[in-house]
């Protein structure tokens, strides 16, 4: 809009860039203030000043973006068993992936991703905290990875009436184990097996050994989820899993090393358009490679500045010292 003069004020011109919406609320900026709406509230805040970030701050921010992009691929891969999640699930998973990656002390930011993370921190993650599997299902399955890279699932005997807390009017349940193998170097994943257990009134203990062998060089995750169905005389079975009730948990997470001498770096960009082998799925929207490259670029840039003497170095004159001996109180 055109500058407006304000009579009687020392400020001669004020640029107006906010607009009045139909309900009378302001949206946009006026001078140094920002008008916006957040959850049906009208918010006024001042514009932030420019902040000069340190190298570590920039690297930490980029690595957080890497972890968020990684968590997005996990959510996408587990969509078949996660019919509904609580409102904080995305932030909870982002934070947990970040902590697991940062727990790797053998590599620094720019060199590590989920393959190097402390994956035990992800075990027990609930996709829906409002209906956690650990609370809905009274028995506790056990998940393990054998030496020949096959997933084993043990489920204790359970009683449908006493061992499951679920919505009323449920016809039957299915307990599902699903295995996903991720490769964040090649930017793809595959489903490496699943098993379903129909829960009857009294279901005996189960000991499953998946037929599929997990590929080498993958991050392997196993989810255990509970699915409830309703039937009647007119319709087929209908799933009643929803945002309000969807027990699903990451019960096993491992990093399977690549074969000796076959460690593979990130794939080249032209290769991403190649025809995928059967059962493999390319990541969608994954920006991990770009962020890792940016962190390495910052490290190289910082190293060049240090070589030119542009980085502050502590000298003898900067050393903090205190007086020696007793000191009289001042009058």
N, C-alpha and C positions, 0 to 999 in steps of 0.2 A: 504494500500500500504506500501511498505518497506520504512523505514526512508531514507531521502535524505540528503547528506552533502552539505553545501553551502560554497564554497571556499571563503576565505577572510572575513568571518563573524564570530562574537564571538559566535553566536548560532550554535552549531555543527550539530544538527539534527532538522528537522521539519517534523512532521507527516502530510502528505497530505491525506485528506479524501474527497475532493471535486472532482466532475467529470465534464467533459466538455460535454455538450449536443450537439446535431447535429447543432444547430444554433450558437454555440460558447459560449453560456452562461454557467457560473459555477453554480453548485448545490451541496451543502454539506457544510462542515466546513474545515477551514484551521486555525490552531492555535486557536486564540480566536475570529475568525470571522466566521459568517454564511452567506453563499451565497444562495439566494432563489429567486424565481420569484413570483411577485404579480401583477396581471392585466397587463400582458405584459411588466412589468418593472423588471429590474434586481436589486435586493436589496442586499446591504451588511450591516450587522449589527454585533455589538459585542455581545458575549454571556452574558446574564444577570448573575449577581452574586447571590449568595445564600441569600435569604431574610428570616429572622426569623419572622414569623407571630405571632401576639398576639392572645390570645384566642378569642377576639371579631372579629378580622380579619378572623380567621378560621371559626367561626360561621357564619359570614356574607357571606363568600364565599360558604359555604355549603347551606345556605338558598337561595342564588341566584340560585344554581343548582336545588334546590327543585322547585323554581318558574319557571325555564326554563322547567323542566320536566312536571310541571302542565300545562304550556302554550301549550306544545306539545299535551297534551290530548285534550285541547280545540280546537286546530286546526284540529285534527283528527276527532273529533265529528262533527264539522261544515263543513266538506268537502262536504256534499251533496249540500250546497248552496253557497260555495265559489269556483267558477270555475277558478278564477285567482286573485292573490293579488299582490300588489306592492312590490318592492324589499326590503323595510325596514319593512314589516309587522311583520316578526318573531321577530326582535329586539324590535319593538314597543310594541308588546304583552308581550314579556318577561319582559320588563321594567315596564309595567303597572301592571302586576300581582305582581311583586316584591313590587312596591309601595303600592298596596292594602293590601298585607300581612303584610308589615312593619307598616302599619297604625293601626294595632291591638295593642293596648297598654295594654290590660288586660293579654296578654300572651307574653312570650319571645321566642326567636329563639329556636327551638327544640320542642316547645309545640304547635305551630300554623301552619295552612295550609290554603287553600282557604276557608274552612268552617268558619274560624275566621276572614277573611279579610274584609276590607271595600269595599264591592262589588259595591257600587255606583260609585266608580272610574272607573269601567269597562263599565258602561253604556255609550253608545255613541261611543264605539270603532268601527272604520271603518276598515274592512278587506282589502279594497282597497282605499287608500287615494287619488289615482288619479281619482277615480270616486265615491266620497263619496255619500252615499244615501241622506244625508242632502242637497246636492247640485243638485243631479239628480232629486229627487222627491220634488216637491214644497210644497206638503201637508205633515203634520207631524202626523204619527200614534201615538196612545197612548197605552201603555202596562201596565197591572197591574196584581197582584196576589190576588185573593179573599180570604176570611177567610176560605173557605172550600178547599183551595189549588188547585184552577182552574185558568188557565191563561185567561185573558180577553184582547182582542185587539179591539181598536176602530180606524177606518180609515175614515177620512173626505171624502166627495164627491170630485171627481177629474175628470178633463178633460184630455183625452189622448194627445191632441195636445198642450195644454198650460202648463200642470203640470208635464211633463216628458221631460227631456233632454237626448236623447239617440241617438245611431248611426242611420244614414239614412237607408232607405229600411228595416224597421221593420214591420212585419205583425201584431203582437200582443204582449202584455205583460202579465206577471203573477206576481202578488205581493204575496210573500210567507211568512208566519209566521211559525217558527219552534221552538219547545220547547225541550230542552235537560236538563236532571236531572243527576248531577254527584254525586258520593259518593267516596270521596278520602280516606275514612277509609276502605271501602271494595274494593276499586280500580276498580270501574265499573261505567258505565253510561247507560242511556236508553233514547230513544226518546219518549217524553211524549206528543205527538200530533203535528199536523201541519194543516194549512189551506191555500188554494190557492184562489186568487181572479183574475179572468180574467178581464183585464182592457179594456173596450170598449170605444167608443167615449165619452160617458158621463156615468160615473159609480157612482151610489148613495152611500151615506155613509153606512158604515158597522159597526156592533157591534157583534163581535164573542165572544162566551164563550166556551172554549174548553171542550169537554166531559171528557177528561182524568183528573184524579186526580193525582197531583204530589206526589210521595212517600215522606214520612217523612225522615228527616235526610239528605236532599240533597241540593246541590247548584244548583239552577234552573236558566237557562239562556234562553232568547228568542231572536232569530234573525229575523230581517225583511230584506228581500232581493228582488230585482227586476230582473226579467229574461225576456230577449227579444228573440223573435223567428221570423224566416223567412221562408215563404212557397212559393212554386211555383206550377205550374201545373204538374211537373214531380216528385217531391220529397215530403216527409212528412216534418213536421216542424223541423227546425234545430236551435239549440240554438246558438246565436251569442255572448253570454257572454264569455269573455276572460280576459287575463291579463290587457288589455287596458281598459276594461269596465266591471265591475262586482260590482254593488252597493250592499253592504251587511253590516249590522250594528247590534251590540249587543244593543238591545233596552231595555232589562229588565234583571236584575240580583238580585237574592235574596237567602238568606240562610234559608231553612226551618228546624227548629229544630227537633230533634228526639223526639219520644214519651217519656213521662216521665218514667224514670226507664229502658229505653231501649237503652241508649247511648252505642254505640258499638265501641270497640277499633279496631285497625288494625287487619285484619284477619291473621290467622296463615298461614305460607307458604304452608303446604299441602292442605289447603282448596282452594287455588287459582286454582287448577286443577279440581275443582268440576264442575258438569254439571250446566250451567247457566240457570236461569229461562228464559222463552220466552221474547224476547225484550231487555234483558240485554246484555251488551258488556263489556268484561274485558278490562282494560287498556293494551296498548301495549308499552313496553319500559319505564314504569313509575318506577322511582327510588326514589320516595318521602319517602317511608318508610325507606329505607336504609340511606338516608341523615338525616332524623329526628333521627334515632338511633345513627348515628355518632355524631350529635350535643349533644345528651344526654350523650354519652360516654365521650366526651370532658369535659362536665360540671362535671361529676363524677370524672374524672381524676384531674381536676383543684381543686375540693373540697378536694381531698385526699392530694394534695400538700400543700394546705393552712393549713390543719390540722397538717401537719408535720413541719410547719413553713418555707416552702420553697418559699412562696410568699412574695414579698417585702411589708412591712408595713411602713407607714410614722411615723417617730418618732418626738419627740419634737425638736431634733437637726436639723431636716430637714425643720423646719418651716421657711418660708421666712419672714424676718424682715427688716425694713428700720430704719436708724438713726432717733433719735428724736431731734427736735429743729433746729435752724439755723446752717448752715454750711458755713464757710468762703471759698471764692474762693481761689484756690491755686495760688501761685506766679510763 
